[in-house]
Amino acid sequence: MTATATRAPQPGKVPPASPIKRYLLWPARNLWRSLTSMRTALALLFLLALAAVPGALLPQRDLNEQKTEQYIADHGFFGELFDKLQMYDVFGSVWFTAIYALLFISLVGCLTPRMVEHAKSLRARPVAAPRNLGRLPRHESHEVDGSPEAIAERINSGLRGWRKTTRTTQRTEADGSVVTVTEISAEKGYLREFGNLVFHFALLALLVSIAAGKLYGYEGTRILVANGDEGLCNTSTAVYDSFRAGNLVDGTNLNEFCMQVDSFEAKFLPTGQPEDYSSKVRYQVGDDIDGDTWKDAEVKVNHPLRIAGDRIYLLGNGFAPTFTVTFPNGETRSQTVPFQPNELQTMMSSGAARFDTPAGLYPNEDERRKNQIAIEGLFAPTAVFHGGLMTSSFPLPENPAVAVDIYQGDTGLDTGRPQNVFSLDVNLINQGRLLKKERVNLQQGEKATLENGTTVSFDGYQRWVSMQVSHDPAQNWVLGSSIAMLAGLLVSLLIKRRRVWARITPLAAGTSLDDAGARAPADAADQPDDSAHGSDSHNRPETSTLGVRRCVVEMAGLARTDQAGWGEGFPDMVADLLGITPPASGNQATQGNKRK
């Protein structure tokens, strides 16, 4: 058998750490400390603001898919590269979500310890008086008549509204005597820490509310013709032209309501600049739907209609020309189609319309598809013609007219694929399946006739509005958190945090303070003269029966922040607390001021 000796660790040497600590626990700890530092939180906040810049400069697919696709086609390689980098869906991209999540984690890890620290400071007692009060920026020393208990009671009564505590200590003097010293610590401005605590808590609540609103909220946009006939019922996502939903919204549990747009009114300045938009609507909610009753309301820009927990905004407006196609057999098809404004100051608009042939007019499907009608062109509310060129001079409809291209052929209505509302399918035109037959300018009431006898007439116009339905269940929490943040910030900036200390030291009989602040025997001139009062010495209190009746009171003040300086009011405050005459000058180191 062999004995194995165990070597004891040498003093001063630390045993090596385990691989789990070195390669897993310690790096994770350092990473967490770096992520939850205030410097990292500020860097992520700046990075989040920088990451939002492409969302403001580039078209976003969820807002306008047509404009986004056109932008990609116009910019070739870079357009496709930006698409792969999710630049057209910035706020839903992986990298933007990662920055937001890291910022949220960083703020939670950074602010939670500070909130706990602020909460502890609210419950802490005022700190004890420093050993040398004379080193503080605000210091006063006075010799005051009265017992330490009476002076302490007077100071505590004067510091009403301050958080204060009184401590007594024993101090041994140079001559070996023991003196009982009374110290008062007072602090004011705890509401400043409370405001700081509210600000940080509200900041976390704001982030949580925004995240919850994005998860459970949705937005849907629909174009409605303002004629009182076309309506919107919030029952399904299919009723919207575009719909954006949160990750936890499947569209099956929308708030139920119905609305119709009766009229729209637009006001413009003489220069053509928009001045005001307003739309009169009717809506149903709750029992009104079953009873078929309607309520009137008005929607303006930045003044949404709030019903059923949703907000309905007036986003845009435009003109919807009415076209009627009369086929060779005399049957007619009419459509009122929204045109998209291209110039806001003149409301020059562009759009397209598609018409299918009447049933039974053509014997087979191929011939039917070859005789469908499509219209694409411009609408001018106040038309001005320069030869064959039409422009608009004012946004109000004073002389409405259209300049359109009339196509005949396959409009793509039978394919089932969604098409752009404001333009025709270019592929159908390039493939020769849709042929241009006429290019005409039509004023209201005029018509154009094709070779096969089909006529296209411009009958007039109506106004359309774009309504957005927005649902955000956390909007009240966002508002409340924002108000709480502002209130907490104002309180933390305006409230001043100040500390005051008072040290009361009793003087033995026959002593006073010299110019240096040390005890010294009183001069004969300072001693009371019994001969001036005759033999009536019983009018003067005896020290042996009433104790020491004179004390040295040192008071000092300190502001917690540079912005909360005392100014010149500290000597007056001390004089008021001690009941002495305030100094005539602003000297802050007045000593030997006695109350006779």
N, C-alpha and C positions, 0 to 999 in steps of 0.2 A: 504494500500500500504506500502511496506517496501522498504527502500532505501538500495542498495548494495554498500558498500564502496570498492573502488579499491585501493589496497595497492601499493604504488610506490616502485619500486625496490630499495633496499638499496644500497648506494654507495659502490663500490668495489666488488659487486657480479655480476657475469655474468649470464644472464638468461639461462636456460637449452636449449640445441639445440633440434631441431625437430628430430623425429625418422628417417626421410629420410636422414638427414645429418649424423646422428650418425651411422646408419647401412648400408648406401648405398653410399653416396657421399664421406664421409671421408675415408672409406676403399678403395674405388676405386681410390681416389687421392693418398693415401699412396702406393697402389699397383703400380700405374703408376710411381710414383717417384722412387720406388725401381727397377722397371723394366728398367727405362731409365737412371739409374746411370751407370757410367763408370765401377764400380766394377762388376755390374751384366753383362754388355756387355763382359768384359774380362772372367768372369766365364762361360758364354754361349759359347764364342769362344773356350775356353779350352774343354768344354763338347762336342762341335761339333767335335773337333779333336779326342777326346777319342771315340766318337760314330762311327767314321769312321774306327777304328781299326778292328772291326769284318769284315768289307767289304774287308779288305786286307788279312785277315787270313783265312776266310772261303770262299768256292766256292759260287759264285753268280749265281742264276738261270737264269738271263737274259743273262749272258755271256756263261755259259756252263751248260745246264740243265741236260745232261747226267752225268756229273761229280758230280753235286749237288745231284741227286737222288742216285748215288752210295755212296756218303758220308753219306747220311741219312741212307741208308741200312746198312752200315758198323758200324755205331755208335749207332744203336738201339734207346734206350730211349732218350739219349741226342741229337741224331740227330733229332728226332721228336720234342723234346722240343725246340731246336733252330729254327726249322721250324715254330712252333707256335709263337715264339718271333720275326719272320720276320728277322732272322739273315742271311738268304740266299737271301734277297732282301733289304739290308741295306739302300741303298740310295733312295729307294722308299717306305720305311716303314713309318708308322704313327709317330713313336717316333722320327725318324731322321728328318722328315718334320716339326714336332712340334718344335724341337730345332732350326732348320734353320729359321722358321718363327719368333720365339721369338727373335732370334739374330738379325734378320732384323728389327723388331719393336724396339728393344732396341737400336740399332745403330741409327736408324732414330730419335728416341726421344732424344738420347744422343747427337748426332752430330748436329742436326738442331739448337738448341740454341747456340752452340759454333760457328757455321757458321755465325749466325746472329751477335754474339758478335764480331767475327773477322771482319765482314763487317763494323760494327760501328766503330771499332778502326781504320780502314783505313781512315775514313772520319773525325776523331776527330782531333782537334787542339792540338799541343804540350802542355803539362801541364805547368802551371806557375812554376817559380823558387821557390824552398823551401825557408823558412824564413832564415835558417842558412845554407849557402852553405859550411861553414867550416866543417860540420859534414860528408860530403860526402867523399868517399874514394879517389877521385881525386879532388884536390882543389888548385887553384893558385890565388894570390892577387898581383896586380901590380898597380903602379902609372904611368899613361900614359899622355903625353901631347896631348891636343886636346879637342874639344868640345864634349859633349855627342852625338850629332847628327853625327859628323864625325867619332867618334869611333864606333858607332853602324853601320854606313854604311860600315866601314872597316870590321867589324866582319861578317855582313851579306854577303858581297862580298866574304869573305874567306870561308864561309860555303855554297859554291855552291853545289847543289845536295841534300842539307838537307831540310827537311820541317821545317820551322821556322816561328815564329811570334814575334812581338815586342810589349811590353806593357810599359806604363808609369804610375807611381804611385807617390803620394805626401807623403813625410815623414817629420815629425816634429822633428827637432834636439833638443838637450838638452837646447840650448840657446834660443829656441822658434822660430828659423828660419825654414822656409819651403823649403825643397829641392826636386827637381823633379828627381826621380830615373828612369832610363831606364833599362828595363829587356828584355833580348832576350832568348827565348826558342827554341831550335832546336833539331830535332830528325831524326835519320837516320836508315835505315834497315826496312822500312815498307814492303819491298818485303818479309821479313821473315813471316809476318802475312799473306801476300797474298799466299805464298807457303803453309802455314798451312791450309788456306781456300781451296786451290786447292786440297790438299791431302784429306781432309775430303769429299769434294764434289765428287772427283773421287772414293773414297771408296764406297759411296752410289751408284754412277753410276755403279761400278763394280758389286755390289750385284744385282742391278736391271737387268743388262745385263746377268748375269749368270742365273737368274731366267727366264728371257724371252727366253734365248736360250734353256733351258730345256723344256719350254712349247711348243715352236714352232719347235724344232729340232727333228731329227730322225737319227737312225743308222741301217744299214742293212748289213748283212754279207752273202757272197755267195762264194762257192768253184767252181772254174772254171779250167777245164783242159786246159793246155797251148798247144793247137794244132791248134789254129786259127779257129776252127769250132764252139766251144761253146762260147756263148756270154751272155750279160746281158743288158736288156733294163729297165731303171728305170721308169716303167709305173704303177707298182702295187706292193703291199707288198707280193704278192704270188710268185714273182720271187726270193725271198731271202730265204736262209736256216734259218736265224733268223733275226728278225726285232724288234727294240725297237723304239717306237714313244713317243713324248711328249703328254701331256694331251690334247692339242688342235690340234693334228694331227690325221686325220682319214685315211690317206693313199690314198686319192682320188685326191690330188693336188700335186704330186711329180714333181720335176724338170725333164724334159724329156731329156734323153740322152741314147745312146747305146755304148757298148764297147765290145771288144773281146781281149783275151789274145793270142798273137802269140807265144811267147817263154818265157822261164824262165831260168836264169843262177844263179848258186850258187857257191860261192868260200869258201873253207875251208882251215884252217891251217893244217899242218901235224899231229897235235894232234886230228883232227876231229872237232875242234871248228869252228863255222861259222864265216866267215870273211866279206862277203858281199852278199846281195841278190839284184837282179834286174830283172825286167820283162818288155818286150816290148809289148805294147798294141796298139790297134787302137780304135778310138772313133768317134762318130757322135753326133752333137748337133745343134739345131736350124734348119736352112735350109739344113744342111748336111743330115739330115734324109730323107727329101723329095727328095733330089738329089742323094741319095745313094753314097755319097762321104765320105771317111774316112781320118782321120788325125792320124799320127803316134806320139807316145809319149813313154816315159820310166818312170816306177814307181820303186822307190827304198825305202828301209826302211827309215822312217822319211823324205821322200821326196815325198809327195802325189801329185797326179794329180788333178788339180783344173779345173773343168768344170761345167758350168751351175749353179754356186753358190754352188756346192758340192765339197767335198774332197774325193778322192779315195785312200785308204791306202793299202799297201801290208802288211798283217798281218803274214801269215804263208805259208808254202809250204810242199810238200811231193810228194810221188810217187803214181801213179795210174796204177796198173797192168791191163793188158788186158787178159781176159779169153774168150774162145770160147767153147760152149757146142754143141756137135753134137748128136742129138737124133737118135734113132734106124731107123727112116725113112730117115736119111741123111740130114734132115734140121738142120740148125745151128742157134745159137743165140750167139752174141758177146757183151761183155760189158767191158768198161774201167771204173773201180771203184776206187775212192780215198781211200787210206789207211792212217790211222792216225799214225803219228810218235810217238813211245813210248820212244825212246832214241835219243836225239838230236845229240850226238856225233857219232852215228853209223847209224842213220836214220832207225833203225829197226822199222817196221810199222805193224799195224794190221788193218784188215778190213773184209768186207763181201760183197757177191754178191748174187743176187737172179735171177733165170731164170724161165720163164713160158714155158710151153710146146707149140709146134706149134698147130695152130687151125686144128681140124679134125683128129689129130693123135690118140686121145682116144675118144671113142663114148660117154661116159657120164662124168658128172662133177666130181663125186667122184673119178673115176679112173684118171682123169686129175690132180686133186689136189694131188693124191698120187704119181705122177711121176714128180712133179716139182723139180728143182735142186737148191741147195743153197751151197755156198762156204764160209768158214770162216777160216782165218789163218793169217800167217805172211809173210811179204815181206822183203828181205834182199838185199840192193843194191850191197854189196860186200859179197857174201855168203861164209861162212866157215862152213864145216860140221865136227862134232865130233860124228862119228857113225851116228845115226839117228837124232841127234840134230843139228839144224841149227842156226847159229848166224851171225852177220854182223861185219866186222872189220873196215869199213870205210864208210863215208856217200856218197861218189860218186859211181855211178853205174858201177863198174868194173866187177862184176860177179853176175848179178841179178838172184834171185831164190825165190821161194815161198815154204812154208810149210803149207799145207792146209788140212782141214777136209771137205770132200764132203758129203753133206746130200741129201736125197731124201724123198719127201713127200710134205706136205702142208707148203708152205713158208709164208703164211699170206698175199699174194698179193691181194687176193679177199676180204679181210675183209674191206678194205678202211681205216684202222687205220694207222696213221703215225708210221714208225718204225725207229730204229736207223740205221744210214747210215753205221756205223763201226762195228756192231755186229748183230747177229741173235736174234730172240725172244726166250729167255730162256724158257718161258712157253710152246711154241710149242714143244721144245725138251723134256721137262719134261713130257708133256702129251703124248708123243709117236707119235705125228702127224708128226714129222720131225725126220727121222732116219739117223744116221751116217753110211755111206757105205764104205768110204775109208779115210785113212790118209796117205798122200804121200808128198814127197819133189820133186818139179819140177823145173828144170832149163828152161831157155828160149828155146821154141820149143818142149819141152817134153809134154806128155799127159798121162792121167790115164783113164782106161776103167772100167766101172761098170758091174755088172752081167747081166743087161738087154741090154748091148751093147752100152749104152750111154758113150761118151768120153768127158773128160774135159781136155783142153790143155791150157798151159800158153804161150801166144804169144809174150809177151814183156811188155813194160811199157811206160808211159808218165808222165810228171810232172804236178802237179796241184798247184794252188795258191789260197789263201784265200784273197778275196778282201772285204774291208769294205767301204761302202758309208756312209759318214757322212755329215749331213746338220745342220748347226748352223747359223741362220740368225743374231745372235748377236755377232759373233766372232770378227768383226771389232770394235764393241763397247767395248768388253772386252779388246782387245788389246789397244785401245785408252785410256781406263780408267786406265789400268795398267801403261802405259807410263806416264800419267798425275800424277798418284800416286807417281811414282818414282821421277819425276821431282819436284813435290811439296815437297816431303820428303827431297830431296837434297837441295832445296832452303831454307827450314825451318831449316836445320841443318848447312848450310854453311854461310848464311847471318847473320851478327851480328847486333843486335838492340842496339843502343847507344843514349844517351841523353846528351846534353850540355846546360848549362845555363850560361849566362853572366849578371852581375848586374853592371851598370855604374852609379857611384855616383860622381857628380861634387864636387870639393874642392873649398872652398872660397880662395881668394887671401891671401897669407901669411901663409897657413897651409900645413901640409904634414902628412904622416903616421909615427907613431913611431914604435918601434919594436913589439909592441903588436897589431898593426893594427889600432890604434885609431888616431884621428886627434890631432895634436899638432902644436903650432906656430913654424914656421921655424926658425932655428938657424941663427945667423948672417953670419956664414960661408956659409950657403946655399943660402942667399939672393944675388941677383945679385948686383955687385959693380959698381955703376955708375962712380966712379972715375977712374976705369980701362979703361973706354971708353971716358974719358973726360966729356965734357958737352953734348955729343951726345946721350942724353937719348931718343931722338925720335926714335932710332933704335929698342928700346924694346917696344913691343905692350903694350898699356895701357889697364888695366882691365876695365876701365870705358867705353871704346869705343868698345872693342871686346868681352867682357864678360869673364867668367871663362875659362881658357885655360888648366886646369889640372884636371884629373879625377882619381878616384879610380875604377879599374876594377877587379871585383871578377868573376872568372870562375871556374866551377865545371863540372865534367863528371861522368856519371853513366852508367854502362852496365846493360841491362835488364836481362841477364842471366849470370851465373858464367862462362860459356864457352866463353863468349864474352868480357873477361876482356880487359882493355886498355893496359896493359903491361907498358912499359916505354916511350911510345910515347906521353903521354898527355902534359908534359911541352913543348916539341917541337911544338906541335900543337898550344898551347896558345901563344907561342912566335911568331909563324908565323901569327896568326890572329891579334895580337896586334902590330906587326912590331917592336919587341924588340929583343935584343940579347938573344938567348936561354941560359939557365944556363949551366955551365961547368959540373956540377954533375947531378945525377939523382934525386936531391931533389925535391920533389913534393910540398913543401910548401914554396917556395921561395917568399919572400915578399920584397917590397921596391925596386924592380928592375926598375929603371927609365930610360926613353929614353931622352937623352940630345940632 
